[in-house]
């Protein structure tokens, strides 16, 4: 029996964890454990996790929903999708669930998660991963997904092919559109370029995707951010597509106009935001590689409290 824990049941963990729970409900081979607390745990225990898309509603039930490491027990896989500012605290709390063979798949917004987790668990295989999806917690125990786009990419330079293929098989059987990629660092950075500029622009300008695209001044801010982060990525030696800025703008144009970034939503709700991982990180990396990022710096000064 393979035991898979989902840590962080927000838009990403809730949606992909939900697909896994649906596929492996009462399975003899795979057990899906939702690691949740508070209202979220209560709602899922009582009514299951509800996933609402543009045209469907599904209720799924994991094998277990718990926040107690003793009850959760040892895991074969841990899929992490909390906020980036919770990485160390949440993983340290569940360290007893992680054995030497546990494979950890981080699905965070930033690009430094793998490095940060590897420091905590130097013995473990920590993959790199990213997703493209617009989804959020609608209410405790309910995830709302907007639009049709949902892709999950993962990979590793150190993990064996057979281990990676086993995970890919588990994901694909759950009808998750997942891609096992060789050049995962570039893939993760392509996503980071998209999400970092979007989160930074939407939060700073207090505008959603549609508003940024139709306001000339806002679009100039967004494109300038893309150029700055591209310069940082190139200085790091990443092999990105030559037209990465154009590709990223096209991705944005294909996104639902009424949607915004999760960082902007958190800011509006008065919650802690991921500005350190999504905005300040670019400034810090720029300094490390001698690249000027004046607009990122200006916005980081506003967003990082």
Number of C-alpha atoms within 10 A of each C-alpha: 9 12 18 24 26 26 23 22 28 24 23 28 24 27 27 27 30 27 20 27 28 20 21 20 16 14 13 9 9 19 21 27 24 28 23 22 16 10 12 20 20 16 17 24 17 10 13 20 28 23 24 18 16 10 7 8 12 15 16 18 23 24 16 18 23 18 17 14 15 11 11 19 15 20 22 19 22 23 22 24 25 22 20 22 14 12 18 14 9 15 19 14 12 18 13 14 21 22 16 12 13 20 22 25 25 26 27 25 27 25 24 14 23 19 14 14 21 15 12 14 19 12 12 18 23 25 24 25 28 27 21 15 19 20 25 21 18 15 12 17 24 26 25 20 22 18 15 12 15 18 14 18 20 25 25 20 14 9 14 10 13 9 12 17 13 11 18 20 14 16 20 15 14 19 14 20 16 18 16 17 16 12 14 20 19 17 22 22 21 21 19 20 25 21 22 28 26 27 24 26 27 22 25 18 15 15 19 21 21 16 18 23 18 11 11 11 10 18 17 13 18 22 17 18 27 22 16 21 27 21 17 23 23 13 15 14 10 16 13 14 11 9 8 16 20 13 14 20 17 11 11 18 13 12 19 16 15 11 17 23 23 22 24 25 19 14 18 12 10 9 11 13 24 25 25 18 19 25 26 22 19 27 23 16 18 23 13 12 14 11 20 17 21 14 15 27 18 13 19 21 12 12 18 13 9
